[in-house]
Amino acid sequence: MITKDTIIGDVIKENENAVGILMSFGMGCVGCPSSQMETIEQACSIHGLDLEEVLAKLNEK
């Protein structure tokens, strides 16, 4: 399960749909170096996104 503390780089490794999902929310920098250290919560805060909405989409099966 992906949580607010999960690192974006780990999300991308674990979920093959994550890049598309994150980009659909406007996170175009999923391949940038900061994605290897930044949590989902931090990225949502920086991009002004609703954390719970992003997590729900990433955790959909």
CHARMM-style PDB file with segment names, atoms N, HN, CA, C and O in Angstrom:
ATOM      1  N   MET     1       0.841  -1.183   0.000  1.00  0.00      PROA
ATOM      2  CA  MET     1       0.000   0.000   0.000  1.00  0.00      PROA
ATOM      3  C   MET     1       0.886   1.247   0.000  1.00  0.00      PROA
ATOM      4  O   MET     1       1.861   1.335   0.746  1.00  0.00      PROA
ATOM      5  N   ILE     2       0.531   2.185  -0.834  1.00  0.00      PROA
ATOM      6  HN  ILE     2      -0.261   2.113  -1.440  1.00  0.00      PROA
ATOM      7  CA  ILE     2       1.249   3.443  -0.937  1.00  0.00      PROA
ATOM      8  C   ILE     2       0.672   4.397   0.104  1.00  0.00      PROA
ATOM      9  O   ILE     2      -0.542   4.581   0.189  1.00  0.00      PROA
ATOM     10  N   THR     3       1.563   5.002   0.896  1.00  0.00      PROA
ATOM     11  HN  THR     3       2.549   4.852   0.827  1.00  0.00      PROA
ATOM     12  CA  THR     3       1.147   5.941   1.937  1.00  0.00      PROA
ATOM     13  C   THR     3       1.749   7.315   1.661  1.00  0.00      PROA
ATOM     14  O   THR     3       2.511   7.493   0.710  1.00  0.00      PROA
ATOM     15  N   LYS     4       1.401   8.269   2.492  1.00  0.00      PROA
ATOM     16  HN  LYS     4       0.782   8.124   3.264  1.00  0.00      PROA
ATOM     17  CA  LYS     4       1.922   9.628   2.337  1.00  0.00      PROA
ATOM     18  C   LYS     4       3.438   9.671   2.492  1.00  0.00      PROA
ATOM     19  O   LYS     4       4.084  10.594   1.996  1.00  0.00      PROA
ATOM     20  N   ASP     5       4.007   8.690   3.169  1.00  0.00      PROA
ATOM     21  HN  ASP     5       3.482   7.940   3.572  1.00  0.00      PROA
ATOM     22  CA  ASP     5       5.442   8.659   3.416  1.00  0.00      PROA
ATOM     23  C   ASP     5       6.231   7.865   2.375  1.00  0.00      PROA
ATOM     24  O   ASP     5       7.455   7.771   2.466  1.00  0.00      PROA
ATOM     25  N   THR     6       5.548   7.300   1.399  1.00  0.00      PROA
ATOM     26  HN  THR     6       4.553   7.376   1.325  1.00  0.00      PROA
ATOM     27  CA  THR     6       6.221   6.525   0.368  1.00  0.00      PROA
ATOM     28  C   THR     6       6.981   7.467  -0.564  1.00  0.00      PROA
ATOM     29  O   THR     6       6.458   8.501  -0.979  1.00  0.00      PROA
ATOM     30  N   ILE     7       8.203   7.103  -0.881  1.00  0.00      PROA
ATOM     31  HN  ILE     7       8.628   6.263  -0.544  1.00  0.00      PROA
ATOM     32  CA  ILE     7       9.041   7.891  -1.782  1.00  0.00      PROA
ATOM     33  C   ILE     7       8.540   7.709  -3.219  1.00  0.00      PROA
ATOM     34  O   ILE     7       8.211   6.598  -3.632  1.00  0.00      PROA
ATOM     35  N   ILE     8       8.487   8.800  -3.967  1.00  0.00      PROA
ATOM     36  HN  ILE     8       8.755   9.703  -3.631  1.00  0.00      PROA
ATOM     37  CA  ILE     8       7.969   8.740  -5.330  1.00  0.00      PROA
ATOM     38  C   ILE     8       8.735   7.718  -6.172  1.00  0.00      PROA
ATOM     39  O   ILE     8       8.121   6.966  -6.929  1.00  0.00      PROA
ATOM     40  N   GLY     9      10.046   7.680  -6.054  1.00  0.00      PROA
ATOM     41  HN  GLY     9      10.544   8.291  -5.439  1.00  0.00      PROA
ATOM     42  CA  GLY     9      10.843   6.707  -6.808  1.00  0.00      PROA
ATOM     43  C   GLY     9      10.416   5.279  -6.516  1.00  0.00      PROA
ATOM     44  O   GLY     9      10.410   4.439  -7.415  1.00  0.00      PROA
ATOM     45  N   ASP    10      10.058   4.994  -5.262  1.00  0.00      PROA
ATOM     46  HN  ASP    10      10.064   5.677  -4.532  1.00  0.00      PROA
ATOM     47  CA  ASP    10       9.597   3.652  -4.887  1.00  0.00      PROA
ATOM     48  C   ASP    10       8.220   3.361  -5.470  1.00  0.00      PROA
ATOM     49  O   ASP    10       7.935   2.237  -5.886  1.00  0.00      PROA
ATOM     50  N   VAL    11       7.370   4.382  -5.496  1.00  0.00      PROA
ATOM     51  HN  VAL    11       7.602   5.295  -5.159  1.00  0.00      PROA
ATOM     52  CA  VAL    11       6.039   4.218  -6.075  1.00  0.00      PROA
ATOM     53  C   VAL    11       6.162   3.820  -7.544  1.00  0.00      PROA
ATOM     54  O   VAL    11       5.472   2.913  -8.011  1.00  0.00      PROA
ATOM     55  N   ILE    12       7.033   4.495  -8.253  1.00  0.00      PROA
ATOM     56  HN  ILE    12       7.593   5.232  -7.873  1.00  0.00      PROA
ATOM     57  CA  ILE    12       7.220   4.236  -9.679  1.00  0.00      PROA
ATOM     58  C   ILE    12       7.744   2.823  -9.913  1.00  0.00      PROA
ATOM     59  O   ILE    12       7.354   2.160 -10.874  1.00  0.00      PROA
ATOM     60  N   LYS    13       8.625   2.368  -9.033  1.00  0.00      PROA
ATOM     61  HN  LYS    13       8.942   2.906  -8.252  1.00  0.00      PROA
ATOM     62  CA  LYS    13       9.161   1.007  -9.153  1.00  0.00      PROA
ATOM     63  C   LYS    13       8.099  -0.050  -8.858  1.00  0.00      PROA
ATOM     64  O   LYS    13       8.091  -1.108  -9.486  1.00  0.00      PROA
ATOM     65  N   GLU    14       7.202   0.228  -7.909  1.00  0.00      PROA
ATOM     66  HN  GLU    14       7.208   1.088  -7.399  1.00  0.00      PROA
ATOM     67  CA  GLU    14       6.220  -0.754  -7.452  1.00  0.00      PROA
ATOM     68  C   GLU    14       4.932  -0.782  -8.265  1.00  0.00      PROA
ATOM     69  O   GLU    14       4.258  -1.811  -8.320  1.00  0.00      PROA
ATOM     70  N   ASN    15       4.582   0.330  -8.894  1.00  0.00      PROA
ATOM     71  HN  ASN    15       5.129   1.166  -8.850  1.00  0.00      PROA
ATOM     72  CA  ASN    15       3.297   0.432  -9.581  1.00  0.00      PROA
ATOM     73  C   ASN    15       3.536   0.865 -11.025  1.00  0.00      PROA
ATOM     74  O   ASN    15       3.922   2.006 -11.280  1.00  0.00      PROA
ATOM     75  N   GLU    16       3.308  -0.037 -11.955  1.00  0.00      PROA
ATOM     76  HN  GLU    16       2.994  -0.964 -11.748  1.00  0.00      PROA
ATOM     77  CA  GLU    16       3.584   0.259 -13.364  1.00  0.00      PROA
ATOM     78  C   GLU    16       2.717   1.390 -13.917  1.00  0.00      PROA
ATOM     79  O   GLU    16       3.067   1.986 -14.935  1.00  0.00      PROA
ATOM     80  N   ASN    17       1.609   1.690 -13.274  1.00  0.00      PROA
ATOM     81  HN  ASN    17       1.325   1.205 -12.447  1.00  0.00      PROA
ATOM     82  CA  ASN    17       0.715   2.768 -13.719  1.00  0.00      PROA
ATOM     83  C   ASN    17       1.005   4.103 -13.037  1.00  0.00      PROA
ATOM     84  O   ASN    17       0.375   5.111 -13.357  1.00  0.00      PROA
ATOM     85  N   ALA    18       1.945   4.119 -12.109  1.00  0.00      PROA
ATOM     86  HN  ALA    18       2.457   3.300 -11.849  1.00  0.00      PROA
ATOM     87  CA  ALA    18       2.182   5.306 -11.287  1.00  0.00      PROA
ATOM     88  C   ALA    18       2.599   6.526 -12.096  1.00  0.00      PROA
ATOM     89  O   ALA    18       2.136   7.632 -11.820  1.00  0.00      PROA
ATOM     90  N   VAL    19       3.460   6.347 -13.085  1.00  0.00      PROA
ATOM     91  HN  VAL    19       3.837   5.449 -13.309  1.00  0.00      PROA
ATOM     92  CA  VAL    19       3.921   7.501 -13.858  1.00  0.00      PROA
ATOM     93  C   VAL    19       2.733   8.190 -14.527  1.00  0.00      PROA
ATOM     94  O   VAL    19       2.599   9.412 -14.450  1.00  0.00      PROA
ATOM     95  N   GLY    20       1.883   7.420 -15.176  1.00  0.00      PROA
ATOM     96  HN  GLY    20       1.993   6.428 -15.239  1.00  0.00      PROA
ATOM     97  CA  GLY    20       0.710   7.989 -15.822  1.00  0.00      PROA
ATOM     98  C   GLY    20      -0.227   8.654 -14.843  1.00  0.00      PROA
ATOM     99  O   GLY    20      -0.774   9.721 -15.124  1.00  0.00      PROA
ATOM    100  N   ILE    21      -0.417   8.031 -13.691  1.00  0.00      PROA
ATOM    101  HN  ILE    21       0.027   7.164 -13.463  1.00  0.00      PROA
ATOM    102  CA  ILE    21      -1.303   8.589 -12.667  1.00  0.00      PROA
ATOM    103  C   ILE    21      -0.743   9.911 -12.151  1.00  0.00      PROA
ATOM    104  O   ILE    21      -1.459  10.910 -12.080  1.00  0.00      PROA
ATOM    105  N   LEU    22       0.530   9.913 -11.794  1.00  0.00      PROA
ATOM    106  HN  LEU    22       1.112   9.102 -11.852  1.00  0.00      PROA
ATOM    107  CA  LEU    22       1.133  11.131 -11.264  1.00  0.00      PROA
ATOM    108  C   LEU    22       1.140  12.243 -12.308  1.00  0.00      PROA
ATOM    109  O   LEU    22       0.893  13.404 -11.981  1.00  0.00      PROA
ATOM    110  N   MET    23       1.420  11.898 -13.548  1.00  0.00      PROA
ATOM    111  HN  MET    23       1.621  10.955 -13.814  1.00  0.00      PROA
ATOM    112  CA  MET    23       1.416  12.908 -14.609  1.00  0.00      PROA
ATOM    113  C   MET    23       0.009  13.453 -14.850  1.00  0.00      PROA
ATOM    114  O   MET    23      -0.150  14.620 -15.207  1.00  0.00      PROA
ATOM    115  N   SER    24      -1.011  12.616 -14.658  1.00  0.00      PROA
ATOM    116  HN  SER    24      -0.882  11.668 -14.368  1.00  0.00      PROA
ATOM    117  CA  SER    24      -2.386  13.088 -14.842  1.00  0.00      PROA
ATOM    118  C   SER    24      -2.759  14.142 -13.798  1.00  0.00      PROA
ATOM    119  O   SER    24      -3.674  14.936 -14.012  1.00  0.00      PROA
ATOM    120  N   PHE    25      -2.049  14.145 -12.671  1.00  0.00      PROA
ATOM    121  HN  PHE    25      -1.306  13.500 -12.496  1.00  0.00      PROA
ATOM    122  CA  PHE    25      -2.258  15.153 -11.636  1.00  0.00      PROA
ATOM    123  C   PHE    25      -1.354  16.364 -11.835  1.00  0.00      PROA
ATOM    124  O   PHE    25      -1.396  17.306 -11.044  1.00  0.00      PROA
ATOM    125  N   GLY    26      -0.539  16.346 -12.886  1.00  0.00      PROA
ATOM    126  HN  GLY    26      -0.505  15.581 -13.529  1.00  0.00      PROA
ATOM    127  CA  GLY    26       0.332  17.478 -13.177  1.00  0.00      PROA
ATOM    128  C   GLY    26       1.735  17.357 -12.625  1.00  0.00      PROA
ATOM    129  O   GLY    26       2.500  18.322 -12.640  1.00  0.00      PROA
ATOM    130  N   MET    27       2.082  16.163 -12.131  1.00  0.00      PROA
ATOM    131  HN  MET    27       1.461  15.379 -12.119  1.00  0.00      PROA
ATOM    132  CA  MET    27       3.441  15.938 -11.642  1.00  0.00      PROA
ATOM    133  C   MET    27       4.304  15.451 -12.811  1.00  0.00      PROA
ATOM    134  O   MET    27       4.503  14.250 -12.994  1.00  0.00      PROA
ATOM    135  N   GLY    28       4.807  16.397 -13.587  1.00  0.00      PROA
ATOM    136  HN  GLY    28       4.646  17.373 -13.437  1.00  0.00      PROA
ATOM    137  CA  GLY    28       5.600  16.054 -14.759  1.00  0.00      PROA
ATOM    138  C   GLY    28       7.045  15.737 -14.443  1.00  0.00      PROA
ATOM    139  O   GLY    28       7.797  15.339 -15.332  1.00  0.00      PROA
ATOM    140  N   CYS    29       7.442  15.902 -13.213  1.00  0.00      PROA
ATOM    141  HN  CYS    29       6.831  16.225 -12.491  1.00  0.00      PROA
ATOM    142  CA  CYS    29       8.852  15.709 -12.855  1.00  0.00      PROA
ATOM    143  C   CYS    29       9.094  14.346 -12.195  1.00  0.00      PROA
ATOM    144  O   CYS    29       9.974  14.217 -11.344  1.00  0.00      PROA
ATOM    145  N   VAL    30       8.326  13.347 -12.580  1.00  0.00      PROA
ATOM    146  HN  VAL    30       7.611  13.452 -13.271  1.00  0.00      PROA
ATOM    147  CA  VAL    30       8.465  12.040 -11.929  1.00  0.00      PROA
ATOM    148  C   VAL    30       9.833  11.415 -12.163  1.00  0.00      PROA
ATOM    149  O   VAL    30      10.238  10.525 -11.415  1.00  0.00      PROA
ATOM    150  N   GLY    31      10.544  11.860 -13.176  1.00  0.00      PROA
ATOM    151  HN  GLY    31      10.215  12.583 -13.783  1.00  0.00      PROA
ATOM    152  CA  GLY    31      11.867  11.324 -13.449  1.00  0.00      PROA
ATOM    153  C   GLY    31      13.000  12.185 -12.921  1.00  0.00      PROA
ATOM    154  O   GLY    31      14.169  11.846 -13.109  1.00  0.00      PROA
ATOM    155  N   CYS    32      12.680  13.283 -12.270  1.00  0.00      PROA
ATOM    156  HN  CYS    32      11.731  13.558 -12.118  1.00  0.00      PROA
ATOM    157  CA  CYS    32      13.735  14.179 -11.792  1.00  0.00      PROA
ATOM    158  C   CYS    32      14.414  13.600 -10.546  1.00  0.00      PROA
ATOM    159  O   CYS    32      13.835  12.770  -9.846  1.00  0.00      PROA
ATOM    160  N   PRO    33      15.632  14.039 -10.280  1.00  0.00      PROA
ATOM    161  CA  PRO    33      16.377  13.501  -9.126  1.00  0.00      PROA
ATOM    162  C   PRO    33      15.652  13.621  -7.790  1.00  0.00      PROA
ATOM    163  O   PRO    33      15.806  12.757  -6.926  1.00  0.00      PROA
ATOM    164  N   SER    34      14.866  14.679  -7.609  1.00  0.00      PROA
ATOM    165  HN  SER    34      14.741  15.381  -8.311  1.00  0.00      PROA
ATOM    166  CA  SER    34      14.187  14.848  -6.315  1.00  0.00      PROA
ATOM    167  C   SER    34      13.157  13.759  -6.065  1.00  0.00      PROA
ATOM    168  O   SER    34      12.793  13.505  -4.917  1.00  0.00      PROA
ATOM    169  N   SER    35      12.677  13.106  -7.131  1.00  0.00      PROA
ATOM    170  HN  SER    35      12.972  13.312  -8.064  1.00  0.00      PROA
ATOM    171  CA  SER    35      11.687  12.043  -6.944  1.00  0.00      PROA
ATOM    172  C   SER    35      12.268  10.842  -6.197  1.00  0.00      PROA
ATOM    173  O   SER    35      11.526  10.006  -5.681  1.00  0.00      PROA
ATOM    174  N   GLN    36      13.577  10.765  -6.144  1.00  0.00      PROA
ATOM    175  HN  GLN    36      14.180  11.444  -6.563  1.00  0.00      PROA
ATOM    176  CA  GLN    36      14.224   9.671  -5.433  1.00  0.00      PROA
ATOM    177  C   GLN    36      14.295   9.905  -3.931  1.00  0.00      PROA
ATOM    178  O   GLN    36      14.633   8.999  -3.170  1.00  0.00      PROA
ATOM    179  N   MET    37      13.971  11.143  -3.502  1.00  0.00      PROA
ATOM    180  HN  MET    37      13.697  11.880  -4.120  1.00  0.00      PROA
ATOM    181  CA  MET    37      14.045  11.493  -2.079  1.00  0.00      PROA
ATOM    182  C   MET    37      12.741  12.073  -1.541  1.00  0.00      PROA
ATOM    183  O   MET    37      12.567  12.203  -0.329  1.00  0.00      PROA
ATOM    184  N   GLU    38      11.832  12.418  -2.438  1.00  0.00      PROA
ATOM    185  HN  GLU    38      11.973  12.313  -3.422  1.00  0.00      PROA
ATOM    186  CA  GLU    38      10.611  13.127  -2.056  1.00  0.00      PROA
ATOM    187  C   GLU    38       9.460  12.156  -1.808  1.00  0.00      PROA
ATOM    188  O   GLU    38       9.264  11.205  -2.566  1.00  0.00      PROA
ATOM    189  N   THR    39       8.709  12.401  -0.749  1.00  0.00      PROA
ATOM    190  HN  THR    39       8.868  13.173  -0.134  1.00  0.00      PROA
ATOM    191  CA  THR    39       7.542  11.564  -0.452  1.00  0.00      PROA
ATOM    192  C   THR    39       6.343  12.037  -1.264  1.00  0.00      PROA
ATOM    193  O   THR    39       6.337  13.141  -1.809  1.00  0.00      PROA
ATOM    194  N   ILE    40       5.334  11.182  -1.333  1.00  0.00      PROA
ATOM    195  HN  ILE    40       5.339  10.286  -0.890  1.00  0.00      PROA
ATOM    196  CA  ILE    40       4.088  11.559  -1.996  1.00  0.00      PROA
ATOM    197  C   ILE    40       3.498  12.796  -1.314  1.00  0.00      PROA
ATOM    198  O   ILE    40       3.003  13.701  -1.985  1.00  0.00      PROA
ATOM    199  N   GLU    41       3.550  12.832   0.000  1.00  0.00      PROA
ATOM    200  HN  GLU    41       3.952  12.096   0.545  1.00  0.00      PROA
ATOM    201  CA  GLU    41       3.004  13.980   0.739  1.00  0.00      PROA
ATOM    202  C   GLU    41       3.726  15.271   0.358  1.00  0.00      PROA
ATOM    203  O   GLU    41       3.084  16.297   0.129  1.00  0.00      PROA
ATOM    204  N   GLN    42       5.051  15.226   0.288  1.00  0.00      PROA
ATOM    205  HN  GLN    42       5.572  14.393   0.474  1.00  0.00      PROA
ATOM    206  CA  GLN    42       5.822  16.409  -0.076  1.00  0.00      PROA
ATOM    207  C   GLN    42       5.484  16.864  -1.495  1.00  0.00      PROA
ATOM    208  O   GLN    42       5.296  18.056  -1.739  1.00  0.00      PROA
ATOM    209  N   ALA    43       5.407  15.929  -2.413  1.00  0.00      PROA
ATOM    210  HN  ALA    43       5.559  14.961  -2.215  1.00  0.00      PROA
ATOM    211  CA  ALA    43       5.112  16.266  -3.808  1.00  0.00      PROA
ATOM    212  C   ALA    43       3.723  16.877  -3.940  1.00  0.00      PROA
ATOM    213  O   ALA    43       3.536  17.849  -4.672  1.00  0.00      PROA
ATOM    214  N   CYS    44       2.760  16.315  -3.240  1.00  0.00      PROA
ATOM    215  HN  CYS    44       2.912  15.526  -2.646  1.00  0.00      PROA
ATOM    216  CA  CYS    44       1.395  16.864  -3.288  1.00  0.00      PROA
ATOM    217  C   CYS    44       1.377  18.278  -2.728  1.00  0.00      PROA
ATOM    218  O   CYS    44       0.703  19.154  -3.269  1.00  0.00      PROA
ATOM    219  N   SER    45       2.107  18.501  -1.659  1.00  0.00      PROA
ATOM    220  HN  SER    45       2.654  17.789  -1.220  1.00  0.00      PROA
ATOM    221  CA  SER    45       2.171  19.831  -1.060  1.00  0.00      PROA
ATOM    222  C   SER    45       2.789  20.826  -2.030  1.00  0.00      PROA
ATOM    223  O   SER    45       2.266  21.926  -2.206  1.00  0.00      PROA
ATOM    224  N   ILE    46       3.884  20.456  -2.651  1.00  0.00      PROA
ATOM    225  HN  ILE    46       4.309  19.562  -2.508  1.00  0.00      PROA
ATOM    226  CA  ILE    46       4.575  21.338  -3.599  1.00  0.00      PROA
ATOM    227  C   ILE    46       3.690  21.667  -4.794  1.00  0.00      PROA
ATOM    228  O   ILE    46       3.682  22.798  -5.280  1.00  0.00      PROA
ATOM    229  N   HSD    47       2.938  20.659  -5.267  1.00  0.00      PROA
ATOM    230  HN  HSD    47       2.944  19.741  -4.872  1.00  0.00      PROA
ATOM    231  CA  HSD    47       2.116  20.834  -6.461  1.00  0.00      PROA
ATOM    232  C   HSD    47       0.688  21.295  -6.146  1.00  0.00      PROA
ATOM    233  O   HSD    47      -0.119  21.481  -7.057  1.00  0.00      PROA
ATOM    234  N   GLY    48       0.374  21.481  -4.850  1.00  0.00      PROA
ATOM    235  HN  GLY    48       1.029  21.330  -4.110  1.00  0.00      PROA
ATOM    236  CA  GLY    48      -0.952  21.947  -4.454  1.00  0.00      PROA
ATOM    237  C   GLY    48      -2.046  20.935  -4.721  1.00  0.00      PROA
ATOM    238  O   GLY    48      -3.164  21.302  -5.082  1.00  0.00      PROA
ATOM    239  N   LEU    49      -1.728  19.662  -4.546  1.00  0.00      PROA
ATOM    240  HN  LEU    49      -0.819  19.364  -4.252  1.00  0.00      PROA
ATOM    241  CA  LEU    49      -2.681  18.584  -4.829  1.00  0.00      PROA
ATOM    242  C   LEU    49      -3.280  18.024  -3.551  1.00  0.00      PROA
ATOM    243  O   LEU    49      -2.684  18.121  -2.478  1.00  0.00      PROA
ATOM    244  N   ASP    50      -4.453  17.443  -3.674  1.00  0.00      PROA
ATOM    245  HN  ASP    50      -4.937  17.364  -4.546  1.00  0.00      PROA
ATOM    246  CA  ASP    50      -5.117  16.781  -2.557  1.00  0.00      PROA
ATOM    247  C   ASP    50      -4.451  15.424  -2.329  1.00  0.00      PROA
ATOM    248  O   ASP    50      -4.559  14.527  -3.166  1.00  0.00      PROA
ATOM    249  N   LEU    51      -3.773  15.277  -1.212  1.00  0.00      PROA
ATOM    250  HN  LEU    51      -3.685  16.005  -0.532  1.00  0.00      PROA
ATOM    251  CA  LEU    51      -3.029  14.067  -0.898  1.00  0.00      PROA
ATOM    252  C   LEU    51      -3.910  12.831  -0.930  1.00  0.00      PROA
ATOM    253  O   LEU    51      -3.535  11.819  -1.522  1.00  0.00      PROA
ATOM    254  N   GLU    52      -5.072  12.898  -0.302  1.00  0.00      PROA
ATOM    255  HN  GLU    52      -5.376  13.720   0.180  1.00  0.00      PROA
ATOM    256  CA  GLU    52      -5.959  11.730  -0.221  1.00  0.00      PROA
ATOM    257  C   GLU    52      -6.444  11.296  -1.605  1.00  0.00      PROA
ATOM    258  O   GLU    52      -6.587  10.102  -1.870  1.00  0.00      PROA
ATOM    259  N   GLU    53      -6.691  12.252  -2.471  1.00  0.00      PROA
ATOM    260  HN  GLU    53      -6.574  13.221  -2.256  1.00  0.00      PROA
ATOM    261  CA  GLU    53      -7.136  11.925  -3.838  1.00  0.00      PROA
ATOM    262  C   GLU    53      -6.031  11.214  -4.615  1.00  0.00      PROA
ATOM    263  O   GLU    53      -6.285  10.229  -5.309  1.00  0.00      PROA
ATOM    264  N   VAL    54      -4.815  11.716  -4.496  1.00  0.00      PROA
ATOM    265  HN  VAL    54      -4.608  12.516  -3.933  1.00  0.00      PROA
ATOM    266  CA  VAL    54      -3.679  11.091  -5.189  1.00  0.00      PROA
ATOM    267  C   VAL    54      -3.443   9.686  -4.643  1.00  0.00      PROA
ATOM    268  O   VAL    54      -3.257   8.746  -5.415  1.00  0.00      PROA
ATOM    269  N   LEU    55      -3.450   9.535  -3.322  1.00  0.00      PROA
ATOM    270  HN  LEU    55      -3.601  10.299  -2.695  1.00  0.00      PROA
ATOM    271  CA  LEU    55      -3.234   8.214  -2.716  1.00  0.00      PROA
ATOM    272  C   LEU    55      -4.321   7.229  -3.145  1.00  0.00      PROA
ATOM    273  O   LEU    55      -4.027   6.070  -3.436  1.00  0.00      PROA
ATOM    274  N   ALA    56      -5.562   7.680  -3.184  1.00  0.00      PROA
ATOM    275  HN  ALA    56      -5.800   8.622  -2.948  1.00  0.00      PROA
ATOM    276  CA  ALA    56      -6.663   6.794  -3.586  1.00  0.00      PROA
ATOM    277  C   ALA    56      -6.444   6.288  -5.003  1.00  0.00      PROA
ATOM    278  O   ALA    56      -6.653   5.108  -5.285  1.00  0.00      PROA
ATOM    279  N   LYS    57      -6.029   7.169  -5.883  1.00  0.00      PROA
ATOM    280  HN  LYS    57      -5.859   8.127  -5.654  1.00  0.00      PROA
ATOM    281  CA  LYS    57      -5.812   6.779  -7.276  1.00  0.00      PROA
ATOM    282  C   LYS    57      -4.626   5.818  -7.391  1.00  0.00      PROA
ATOM    283  O   LYS    57      -4.692   4.836  -8.131  1.00  0.00      PROA
ATOM    284  N   LEU    58      -3.557   6.094  -6.670  1.00  0.00      PROA
ATOM    285  HN  LEU    58      -3.503   6.891  -6.069  1.00  0.00      PROA
ATOM    286  CA  LEU    58      -2.379   5.236  -6.732  1.00  0.00      PROA
ATOM    287  C   LEU    58      -2.634   3.853  -6.133  1.00  0.00      PROA
ATOM    288  O   LEU    58      -2.015   2.873  -6.547  1.00  0.00      PROA
ATOM    289  N   ASN    59      -3.535   3.774  -5.171  1.00  0.00      PROA
ATOM    290  HN  ASN    59      -4.037   4.570  -4.835  1.00  0.00      PROA
ATOM    291  CA  ASN    59      -3.815   2.497  -4.502  1.00  0.00      PROA
ATOM    292  C   ASN    59      -4.988   1.741  -5.119  1.00  0.00      PROA
ATOM    293  O   ASN    59      -5.358   0.676  -4.626  1.00  0.00      PROA
ATOM    294  N   GLU    60      -5.578   2.273  -6.189  1.00  0.00      PROA
ATOM    295  HN  GLU    60      -5.278   3.138  -6.589  1.00  0.00      PROA
ATOM    296  CA  GLU    60      -6.662   1.550  -6.874  1.00  0.00      PROA
ATOM    297  C   GLU    60      -6.115   0.249  -7.461  1.00  0.00      PROA
ATOM    298  O   GLU    60      -4.972   0.184  -7.914  1.00  0.00      PROA
ATOM    299  N   LYS    61      -6.931  -0.748  -7.442  1.00  0.00      PROA
ATOM    300  HN  LYS    61      -7.860  -0.695  -7.073  1.00  0.00      PROA
ATOM    301  CA  LYS    61      -6.549  -2.030  -8.048  1.00  0.00      PROA
ATOM    302  C   LYS    61      -7.301  -2.238  -9.327  1.00  0.00      PROA
ATOM    303  OT1 LYS    61      -7.121  -3.259  -9.991  1.00  0.00      PROA
TER     304      LYS     61
END
